[in-house]
Amino acid sequence: MKKAIYLDGRKVIYELDRKQVKNINLRIRFDCTVYVSANDNTPINTIENFIQDKSAYILSALDKYKKISKKAENKHNYITGEKFRYLGKNLRLVVKKGKRSISSDGVYLTLSVKNVKDTALKKRIIEKWFVTECEEVSMEIIDKMYQIFKKYHVPIPKLVLRNMVSRWGSCRPKSGIITLNKRLIEAPYNAFEYVVMHEFIHFLYPNHSSYFYNMLSKLMPDWKARKKMLEDALFYAAE
């Protein structure tokens, strides 16, 4: 259910989800949508008073994510000198004329194509390279996390990579599937690890209960710092 509310004179649309929860929960998503969950017995005026109390936080988060979105939407021209984020650092693109190939030494992303003016081709090759890298890093981290979780009889999960607007990952315990956002390849490695750890714990605790967070804190004591890297979207900012 979508509803409108004015915060400091600014109209904000929020999505209200009535569900079995004890408290009113608020989340600002990366796609600039405002999500609120509350149980059926909570009056709408109580919910909106709660939102009003959080107005400064909500407006600040919306402005921040809007700026991040604009940076993320900046289109590449796929020419020499452009920067591409990879595991929290910038790779500088070098385009050469030659037999088709792409590789990186951790500083440069070198692309060779016969027609250096074929932007569509260059885009396809680079995007495919990033997806392949994301899959390799994901599997590397999943293998590492599995060594921690196998004693809890957690199965080796199947990996699915997707373009996700408002989530970094998700877990389907019954199907044994972990889905990760393709853009995680842009994040620092330890932030990438946090997302995979988070989803692994959902095999044991499907919701975000106190048991979930106790387990997370036990296995990854610095998870809050890693999570903040994602929330601040540090890997979208140009160095």
Buried (B, 14 or more C-beta within 10 A) or exposed (E): EEBEBEBEEEEBEBBBEBEEEEEBBBEBBBEBBBBBBBEEEBEEEEBBEBBEEBBEEBBEBBEBBEEBBEEBEEEBEBEBEBBBBBBBBBBBBBBEEEEEEBEBEEEEBBBBBEEBEEBEBBBEBBEEBBBEBBBEBBEBBBEEBBEEBEEEEBEEBEBBBEEBEBBBBBBBBEEEBBBBBBBBBBBBBBBBBBBBBBBBBBBBBEEEEEEBEEBBEEBBEEBEEBBEBBBEBBBBEEE
